[in-house]
Amino acid sequence: MHTAIKTLLMLSLFTLAFASCNKDEDDEMDELHIEFKVGGNYTSTNMTLPKASTGIIGIEAETKKPQDPIISFNISLSISGGTPTTVYNESNLNAEFYDYDYVFVIGSISGDIYTYTFTITNKDGLTEQESLTVTIQ
């Protein structure tokens, strides 16, 4: 009888510990959110544009935990698979919500692929990214 009780107790503790771990992981994954603005003149999906085009990419970001605010925002650009370079960076933020519009100009070499990566970081060092690709026609 004692063996059955011990086994049931151990199984209960294991289940509780496992459920707690999954909840924490889910909370971390849902803590930050970043998305592209849509409508109007915004570029919000991968697309092909003519040479020397200008466009605008808008982002909206938020943290679900005000005690862990967004502290930095970065935009990097990689051209045709090259090393990404920072084209815009804002640090020393302390924001629950963040909104930014980035105006871009693409080059004049047909076939070049511009990959923009937008990254937010919170106080705990968690990051969330979204990328968008523009191909030159």
KENU-68660 format. One record per residue (C-alpha): x, y, z; chain; residue in three letters; residue number from 1. Coordinates in steps of 0.05 Angstrom, whole numbers, always signed. Layout:
BEGIN
[atom [X Y Z] 'A' 'ALA' NUM] ...
//
This chain:
BEGIN
[atom [+0 +0 +0] 'A' 'MET' 1] [atom [+57 +48 +17] 'A' 'HIS' 2] [atom [+89 +34 -50] 'A' 'THR' 3] [atom [+26 +53 -87] 'A' 'ALA' 4] [atom [+20 +118 -47] 'A' 'ILE' 5] [atom [+93 +135 -59] 'A' 'LYS' 6] [atom [+86 +121 -133] 'A' 'THR' 7] [atom [+24 +164 -139] 'A' 'LEU' 8] [atom [+58 +220 -100] 'A' 'LEU' 9] [atom [+120 +218 -145] 'A' 'MET' 10] [atom [+76 +217 -207] 'A' 'LEU' 11] [atom [+38 +278 -182] 'A' 'SER' 12] [atom [+101 +317 -166] 'A' 'LEU' 13] [atom [+131 +300 -234] 'A' 'PHE' 14] [atom [+67 +322 -270] 'A' 'THR' 15] [atom [+66 +387 -231] 'A' 'LEU' 16] [atom [+139 +402 -246] 'A' 'ALA' 17] [atom [+131 +387 -320] 'A' 'PHE' 18] [atom [+68 +430 -326] 'A' 'ALA' 19] [atom [+104 +488 -291] 'A' 'SER' 20] [atom [+163 +485 -340] 'A' 'CYS' 21] [atom [+118 +487 -401] 'A' 'ASN' 22] [atom [+80 +547 -374] 'A' 'LYS' 23] [atom [+144 +587 -362] 'A' 'ASP' 24] [atom [+169 +571 -433] 'A' 'GLU' 25] [atom [+102 +592 -462] 'A' 'ASP' 26] [atom [+103 +656 -422] 'A' 'ASP' 27] [atom [+173 +674 -448] 'A' 'GLU' 28] [atom [+152 +660 -520] 'A' 'MET' 29] [atom [+90 +705 -512] 'A' 'ASP' 30] [atom [+126 +760 -473] 'A' 'GLU' 31] [atom [+149 +801 -534] 'A' 'LEU' 32] [atom [+112 +813 -599] 'A' 'HIS' 33] [atom [+132 +850 -662] 'A' 'ILE' 34] [atom [+93 +856 -727] 'A' 'GLU' 35] [atom [+93 +896 -791] 'A' 'PHE' 36] [atom [+42 +952 -801] 'A' 'LYS' 37] [atom [-5 +938 -860] 'A' 'VAL' 38] [atom [-46 +981 -906] 'A' 'GLY' 39] [atom [-33 +1049 -936] 'A' 'GLY' 40] [atom [+37 +1055 -966] 'A' 'ASN' 41] [atom [+69 +1004 -919] 'A' 'TYR' 42] [atom [+111 +947 -946] 'A' 'THR' 43] [atom [+91 +889 -901] 'A' 'SER' 44] [atom [+106 +826 -942] 'A' 'THR' 45] [atom [+164 +801 -984] 'A' 'ASN' 46] [atom [+160 +835 -1052] 'A' 'MET' 47] [atom [+196 +854 -1116] 'A' 'THR' 48] [atom [+206 +928 -1132] 'A' 'LEU' 49] [atom [+237 +966 -1191] 'A' 'PRO' 50] [atom [+308 +993 -1185] 'A' 'LYS' 51] [atom [+320 +1053 -1140] 'A' 'ALA' 52] [atom [+252 +1047 -1107] 'A' 'SER' 53] [atom [+233 +1079 -1042] 'A' 'THR' 54] [atom [+187 +1046 -992] 'A' 'GLY' 55] [atom [+165 +1047 -920] 'A' 'ILE' 56] [atom [+165 +990 -870] 'A' 'ILE' 57] [atom [+129 +1002 -804] 'A' 'GLY' 58] [atom [+132 +960 -742] 'A' 'ILE' 59] [atom [+92 +956 -679] 'A' 'GLU' 60] [atom [+122 +921 -619] 'A' 'ALA' 61] [atom [+100 +908 -548] 'A' 'GLU' 62] [atom [+119 +872 -484] 'A' 'THR' 63] [atom [+65 +836 -445] 'A' 'LYS' 64] [atom [+105 +847 -380] 'A' 'LYS' 65] [atom [+111 +921 -362] 'A' 'PRO' 66] [atom [+165 +902 -311] 'A' 'GLN' 67] [atom [+208 +878 -370] 'A' 'ASP' 68] [atom [+203 +937 -419] 'A' 'PRO' 69] [atom [+231 +940 -489] 'A' 'ILE' 70] [atom [+300 +970 -482] 'A' 'ILE' 71] [atom [+327 +969 -553] 'A' 'SER' 72] [atom [+305 +966 -626] 'A' 'PHE' 73] [atom [+351 +948 -684] 'A' 'ASN' 74] [atom [+344 +944 -760] 'A' 'ILE' 75] [atom [+397 +906 -798] 'A' 'SER' 76] [atom [+404 +897 -873] 'A' 'LEU' 77] [atom [+435 +840 -912] 'A' 'SER' 78] [atom [+443 +848 -987] 'A' 'ILE' 79] [atom [+441 +784 -1027] 'A' 'SER' 80] [atom [+462 +740 -969] 'A' 'GLY' 81] [atom [+519 +785 -946] 'A' 'GLY' 82] [atom [+537 +801 -874] 'A' 'THR' 83] [atom [+481 +840 -840] 'A' 'PRO' 84] [atom [+497 +911 -821] 'A' 'THR' 85] [atom [+458 +956 -775] 'A' 'THR' 86] [atom [+421 +1011 -811] 'A' 'VAL' 87] [atom [+383 +1037 -751] 'A' 'TYR' 88] [atom [+390 +1027 -676] 'A' 'ASN' 89] [atom [+355 +1057 -617] 'A' 'GLU' 90] [atom [+376 +1038 -547] 'A' 'SER' 91] [atom [+361 +1064 -477] 'A' 'ASN' 92] [atom [+287 +1054 -490] 'A' 'LEU' 93] [atom [+240 +1039 -432] 'A' 'ASN' 94] [atom [+176 +1023 -469] 'A' 'ALA' 95] [atom [+117 +976 -462] 'A' 'GLU' 96] [atom [+97 +994 -533] 'A' 'PHE' 97] [atom [+142 +1015 -591] 'A' 'TYR' 98] [atom [+124 +1040 -660] 'A' 'ASP' 99] [atom [+172 +1058 -716] 'A' 'TYR' 100] [atom [+168 +1074 -791] 'A' 'ASP' 101] [atom [+231 +1060 -832] 'A' 'TYR' 102] [atom [+238 +1093 -900] 'A' 'VAL' 103] [atom [+284 +1052 -946] 'A' 'PHE' 104] [atom [+315 +1062 -1014] 'A' 'VAL' 105] [atom [+338 +1001 -1053] 'A' 'ILE' 106] [atom [+395 +1000 -1103] 'A' 'GLY' 107] [atom [+399 +993 -1177] 'A' 'SER' 108] [atom [+427 +923 -1188] 'A' 'ILE' 109] [atom [+374 +876 -1215] 'A' 'SER' 110] [atom [+368 +812 -1175] 'A' 'GLY' 111] [atom [+397 +840 -1111] 'A' 'ASP' 112] [atom [+357 +817 -1050] 'A' 'ILE' 113] [atom [+351 +864 -991] 'A' 'TYR' 114] [atom [+334 +828 -926] 'A' 'THR' 115] [atom [+313 +874 -869] 'A' 'TYR' 116] [atom [+312 +845 -799] 'A' 'THR' 117] [atom [+276 +882 -744] 'A' 'PHE' 118] [atom [+295 +862 -672] 'A' 'THR' 119] [atom [+268 +884 -605] 'A' 'ILE' 120] [atom [+302 +867 -539] 'A' 'THR' 121] [atom [+271 +871 -470] 'A' 'ASN' 122] [atom [+303 +885 -402] 'A' 'LYS' 123] [atom [+314 +810 -390] 'A' 'ASP' 124] [atom [+352 +802 -455] 'A' 'GLY' 125] [atom [+297 +765 -492] 'A' 'LEU' 126] [atom [+291 +783 -566] 'A' 'THR' 127] [atom [+239 +778 -620] 'A' 'GLU' 128] [atom [+251 +788 -694] 'A' 'GLN' 129] [atom [+214 +796 -759] 'A' 'GLU' 130] [atom [+246 +797 -828] 'A' 'SER' 131] [atom [+223 +823 -895] 'A' 'LEU' 132] [atom [+256 +813 -963] 'A' 'THR' 133] [atom [+255 +862 -1022] 'A' 'VAL' 134] [atom [+281 +839 -1089] 'A' 'THR' 135] [atom [+304 +889 -1142] 'A' 'ILE' 136] [atom [+270 +878 -1209] 'A' 'GLN' 137] 
//
